[in-house]
Amino acid sequence: MDHEADAYRTDLMTITRFVLNEQSKHPESRGDFTILLSHIVLGCKFVCSAVNKAGLAKLIGLAGETNVQGEEQKKLDVLSNEVFVKALISSGRTSILVSEEDEEATIVDKSMRGRYCVIFGIYAIKDDHEPGLDDVLQPGKNMVAAGYCMYGSSCTLVLSTGEGVNGFTLDPSLGEFILTHPNIKIPKRGKIYSVNEGNAKNWDGPTSKYVEKCKYPTDGSSPKSLRYIGSMVADVHRTLLYGGIFLYPGDKKSPNGKLRVLYEVFPMSFLMEQAGGQSFTGTQRSLNLVPKSIHERSPIFLGSYDDVEDIKALYAAAEK
């Protein structure tokens, strides 16, 4: 009997243990960030339980993004939003929250206030002052952490605290997220492109040329395969693990695209860069954007480093 192998299988790296290990690398840490993440994890577990009880095989992002349609989506979005807002406020470590479901930012009461503002990613508030929109309207490069949770046949939480990307899968029998995808690195080039081709007639020149090259490469390489689910979380998750590129460009109908900067573009861009990929808006690095409003939108092209380089070259050529 291979006792060493059995010992390895029982030495489970839970997300709590992982975060505490990361905290130990920073002696100056007060544990606030660890407590905040533990409340996010609790929110993920709660929503996962609600999804399973409802018998739904759905995919949801932390901000409530789903690929469910109609009334069921509305119920699930509202539920997940309420769960996370309450979990984050009760952590006592947040100051201001922004969500797709809420028109205005939520300012946390002084008695429950902490040093972090949470959107879909997490920023630190450095100065002791009354929290406001200036704390939220920062460039994505100022994030200290970002993540997403996918619910379906399994529940997966992908997280970066600025030192790489790790994936955790919820073990229902233990009620714990276990590290299953350590140190995720996106391939430098992929074989898949992900875009809603139903909008193709309204695309700009560089996007149209890029998708044409994906289908009909002129350099002798194999065509890329189209994979598009329609849920950003699911499409980016696949891209992160297997490589390729995810595109949601601006077009004639929506020049600024459809995806929200603070809780879609920034967190996914942060994760992609931490995994060795890139994210581009069509004009600049996505994380360099400075949003002017909490629900601002932006085009986005993110994925494998070399694939994003290709579309950046097409935009650069179009400017000449």
ABEGO torsion letter per residue (X at the ends): XBAAAAAAAABBBBAAAAAAAAAAABAABAGAAAAAAAAAAAAAAAAAAAAAAAGBBBBBBAAGBBABBEAAAAAAAAAAAAAAAAAAAAAGABABBBBAABABBBBBBAAABBABBBBABBBBBABBBBBBAAAABBBAAABABBBBBBBBABBBBBBBAGBEBBBBBBBAAAGBBBBABBGBBBBABBABBBBBAAAAAABBAAAAAAAAAAABBAAGBBBBBBBBAGBAAAAAAAAAAAEEBBBBBBBAABAAEABBAAAAAAAAAAAAAAAGBBBBAGABBAAABBBABAABBBBBBBEBAAAAAAAAAAAAAAAX
